[in-house]
Amino acid sequence: MKVLHDWDRLLIEGGWVKRRFISLFLYGLCRKFEFLRKIKYLKLNAEKLEAEQLAYMLTLIKLDRLCGVTPVFGIKDEIRERHDTAINALAEKHGLDVRRHTHIGDETDPDRKRTWTPPLTQSRDTWNFDTEYIRGNRISLKPNELAIWHIDRPHYLKHYIDYLYEILIKDTE
C-alpha cells in the first residue's frame, strides 16, 4: 500500500487556529468556573473537547493493534462517571483490558500512591514513564512492569509513536 501525504502550507490554516483558540480558551474558563457549563454553547464546547479524549483512546487502540501491542487501560472513577457507556462499548468491541485506577493521597503530592484493580505491578519509576521518555530518560522496566502512556496527554502521540518505533523497529533515530 502507498499513501500520499501532501504538505501545502507553511502555516496552519488560520480559520482552524482561531476556532481552536476560542474553543480551548472557553474550555479553560469552564474548567476554572464550572458554573459556566450551564450556558448551552459552553457546555457543548466542553463536551466536544472532552470527547476528543475518547477519540484519542480509540486512536491508541487502533495504533496498538497495528503494532501488535496489547493495551491495558487504567481508568479513574471520575472518568468512568462521565464516559462509562463509551468506555464499556470500546472495551467490548475491542476486547480491552480495562482496570480501575486510583490515586491515594493529596492531589498535590507527586508521590501519592497509585493502584490498579485488578492489580498491576508498577513501581513509582513507571508512573511518569511517558514524561521521562520525552525528557530523554529511558526507564528500565522491571519484570511484569508496563510502560505508562497517558490518554489525557494526546500531545504525547508523536512521542508514543517514537517509543513504539524504538521498541519494535529497534531504531532510535
C-alpha positions in Angstrom: 0.0 0.0 0.0 1.1 3.5 -0.7 -0.3 6.8 0.8 0.3 10.3 -0.5 0.8 12.8 2.4 0.6 16.4 1.0 2.0 19.4 2.8 0.7 22.5 1.1 1.3 25.4 3.5 3.9 26.6 5.9 1.3 28.0 8.3 -1.5 26.1 10.0 -4.8 27.1 8.4 -5.9 30.4 10.0 -9.6 29.7 10.4 -8.9 26.4 12.3 -6.4 28.2 14.5 -8.9 30.9 15.5 -11.7 28.4 16.1 -9.4 26.1 18.1 -8.1 29.0 20.2 -11.6 30.3 21.1 -12.8 26.7 21.9 -9.8 26.0 24.1 -10.0 29.4 25.8 -13.7 28.9 26.6 -12.9 25.3 27.8 -10.3 26.7 30.1 -12.8 29.1 31.6 -15.3 26.3 32.1 -12.7 24.3 33.9 -12.0 27.2 36.2 -15.6 28.3 36.6 -17.8 25.2 36.5 -21.0 27.3 36.6 -20.3 28.4 33.0 -21.2 24.9 31.8 -24.8 26.0 32.4 -24.6 28.0 29.2 -25.6 25.7 26.4 -22.8 26.7 24.0 -20.1 26.5 26.6 -21.4 23.1 27.8 -21.5 21.7 24.2 -18.0 23.1 23.6 -16.6 21.4 26.7 -18.3 18.1 25.9 -16.9 18.3 22.3 -13.3 18.8 23.6 -13.7 16.1 26.3 -14.9 13.7 23.6 -11.6 14.1 21.9 -10.0 12.0 24.7 -12.4 9.1 23.8 -11.4 9.6 20.2 -7.7 9.6 21.2 -8.3 6.4 23.2 -9.7 4.8 20.1 -6.7 6.0 18.1 -4.4 4.3 20.6 -6.5 1.1 20.4 -6.1 1.1 16.6 -2.4 2.0 16.7 -1.7 -0.6 19.3 -3.5 -3.2 17.2 -1.5 -2.3 14.1 1.7 -2.6 16.1 0.8 -5.9 17.9 0.7 -4.1 21.3 -1.8 -5.5 23.9 -3.1 -2.4 25.7 -4.2 -2.2 29.4 -6.3 0.8 30.2 -6.3 2.3 33.8 -9.4 4.4 34.2 -10.1 6.6 37.2 -13.6 6.7 38.7 -14.3 10.3 37.7 -13.6 9.3 34.1 -15.9 6.3 34.4 -18.7 8.5 35.8 -18.6 10.8 32.8 -17.8 8.2 30.0 -18.7 4.8 31.3 -21.0 3.9 28.4 -18.5 4.8 25.8 -15.6 3.1 27.6 -17.6 0.0 28.0 -18.5 0.0 24.3 -14.9 0.4 23.3 -13.9 -2.4 25.8 -16.5 -4.8 24.4 -15.9 -4.0 20.8 -12.1 -4.3 21.0 -11.7 -6.9 23.8 -9.8 -4.4 26.1 -8.3 -5.0 29.5 -9.8 -2.0 31.4 -8.9 -1.6 35.1 -9.9 0.7 37.8 -7.2 3.2 38.5 -6.9 5.0 41.9 -4.7 7.7 43.3 -4.4 7.6 47.1 -3.3 10.8 48.9 -3.3 14.5 48.3 -3.6 15.6 44.7 -0.6 17.9 45.0 1.6 15.1 46.3 3.6 13.6 43.3 4.4 10.6 45.4 0.8 9.7 46.3 0.1 6.0 45.8 -1.3 4.7 42.5 -3.2 1.4 42.3 -5.0 -0.6 39.6 -7.8 -3.1 40.1 -7.1 -5.9 39.2 -3.6 -5.2 40.4 -0.6 -4.3 38.3 3.0 -4.4 39.4 4.1 -0.8 38.7 7.0 0.8 40.6 6.9 4.5 41.2 9.5 4.9 38.4 6.9 4.0 35.9 4.2 6.5 36.9 5.6 9.2 34.7 7.2 6.9 32.1 5.9 9.0 29.2 7.1 12.3 30.5 10.5 10.9 31.4 10.8 9.3 28.0 10.1 12.6 26.3 12.8 14.2 28.5 15.3 11.6 27.2 15.3 9.5 30.3 14.9 5.8 29.4 13.4 4.0 32.4 14.3 0.3 32.7 11.2 -1.6 33.3 11.3 -4.4 35.8 9.7 -7.8 35.0 5.9 -7.5 34.7 6.0 -3.7 34.6 4.3 -1.8 31.8 5.3 1.4 30.2 2.7 4.0 31.1 1.4 6.4 28.4 -1.5 8.7 29.4 -4.7 9.0 27.4 -5.1 12.5 28.9 -2.0 13.7 27.1 -2.8 13.4 23.4 0.0 15.8 22.6 2.3 12.9 23.5 1.1 10.9 20.5 4.2 11.7 18.4 6.4 10.5 21.4 4.4 7.3 21.8 4.9 6.5 18.1 8.6 7.3 18.6 8.6 4.9 21.6 6.9 2.1 19.5 9.3 2.7 16.7 12.3 2.5 19.1 11.0 -0.7 20.7 9.6 -2.5 17.7 12.0 -1.4 15.0 15.0 -1.1 17.3 15.8 2.4 15.9 16.2 5.5 18.0 16.7 7.9 15.0 
